């Protein structure tokens, strides 16, 4: 294997985290601003990549690191939110922020 192939494999596997794979039920709680006070939505993780796990047209972009650190950006039309946190094998926590929340 040449050096270029080796580098690509290492970069790809750094986010291949099968232990987090599956559908997660994400609960969002707003403590200030004009957003919905609480909301639950499914997120799918496949090989460390986050994606929309539900029926609402929501754009999801994010990754889970091997350590469980997670970053995600959500958008729908002109509305955007960003979140960061940490996952264990069965639980996660973190914080999120949006334009008006």
C-alpha positions as CSV (number, residue, x, y, z in Angstrom):
1,X,0.0,0.0,0.0
2,X,1.4,3.4,-0.9
3,X,1.6,6.4,1.5
4,X,-1.4,8.1,0.0
5,X,-3.7,5.1,0.5
6,X,-2.5,4.7,4.0
7,X,-3.3,8.3,4.9
8,X,-6.8,8.0,3.4
9,X,-7.5,4.8,5.4
10,X,-6.4,6.4,8.7
11,X,-8.5,9.5,8.1
12,X,-11.5,7.4,7.3
13,X,-11.2,5.0,10.2
14,X,-10.8,7.9,12.7
15,X,-14.6,8.4,12.5
16,X,-15.6,4.8,11.9
17,X,-17.2,4.2,15.4
18,X,-19.6,1.3,15.1
19,X,-20.3,1.3,18.9
20,X,-22.3,4.5,18.4
21,X,-24.1,3.3,15.3
22,X,-27.9,3.2,15.3
23,X,-30.9,5.5,15.9
24,X,-30.6,7.8,18.9
25,X,-33.5,9.6,20.4
26,X,-32.3,13.2,21.0
27,X,-34.1,15.4,23.5
28,X,-33.6,19.1,23.2
29,X,-34.5,21.5,26.0
30,X,-34.5,25.3,25.6
31,X,-33.8,27.4,28.6
32,X,-34.1,30.9,27.0
33,X,-35.2,32.5,23.7
34,X,-38.2,31.9,21.5
35,X,-37.7,28.3,20.5
36,X,-39.9,25.3,21.5
37,X,-39.2,24.5,25.1
38,X,-38.6,20.8,24.5
39,X,-38.4,18.6,21.5
40,X,-37.5,15.0,20.8
41,X,-36.1,13.8,17.4
42,X,-34.4,10.7,16.1
43,X,-30.8,10.9,14.8
44,X,-29.1,8.1,12.9
45,X,-25.4,7.4,13.3
46,X,-23.7,5.2,10.7
47,X,-19.9,4.7,10.9
48,X,-19.6,7.8,13.1
49,X,-21.6,10.1,10.7
50,X,-24.8,11.7,12.0
51,X,-27.8,12.0,9.7
52,X,-31.5,12.6,9.8
53,X,-33.3,9.7,11.4
54,X,-36.8,11.0,11.1
55,X,-39.5,12.1,8.7
56,X,-39.1,15.9,9.0
57,X,-37.1,17.5,6.2
58,X,-34.1,18.5,8.5
59,X,-30.5,18.8,7.2
60,X,-28.1,17.1,9.6
61,X,-24.3,17.3,9.3
62,X,-22.0,15.9,12.0
63,X,-19.6,13.3,13.3
64,X,-18.8,11.3,16.4
65,X,-15.2,10.9,17.3
66,X,-13.8,7.6,18.7
67,X,-13.8,9.3,22.1
68,X,-17.5,9.9,21.9
69,X,-17.2,13.6,21.3
70,X,-20.0,14.7,18.9
71,X,-20.5,17.9,16.9
72,X,-23.6,18.4,14.7
73,X,-25.2,21.2,12.7
74,X,-28.9,21.1,12.0
75,X,-30.8,23.3,9.5
76,X,-34.2,23.7,8.1
77,X,-34.8,26.6,5.7
78,X,-33.1,29.7,7.2
79,X,-33.0,28.2,10.7
80,X,-29.8,26.7,12.0
81,X,-28.6,25.2,15.2
82,X,-25.3,23.7,16.3
83,X,-24.7,21.2,19.1
84,X,-21.7,19.6,20.8
85,X,-21.5,16.9,23.4
86,X,-20.3,13.5,24.3
87,X,-21.8,10.0,23.9
88,X,-21.3,6.9,25.9
89,X,-22.5,3.5,24.7
90,X,-26.1,4.3,25.8
91,X,-26.4,7.9,26.8
92,X,-25.2,11.3,25.7
93,X,-25.3,14.9,26.8
94,X,-24.3,18.3,25.5
95,X,-25.5,21.8,24.6
96,X,-26.9,23.5,21.6
97,X,-27.3,27.0,20.3
98,X,-29.3,28.6,17.5
99,X,-29.9,32.1,16.1
100,X,-32.7,33.0,18.5
101,X,-32.4,30.4,21.3
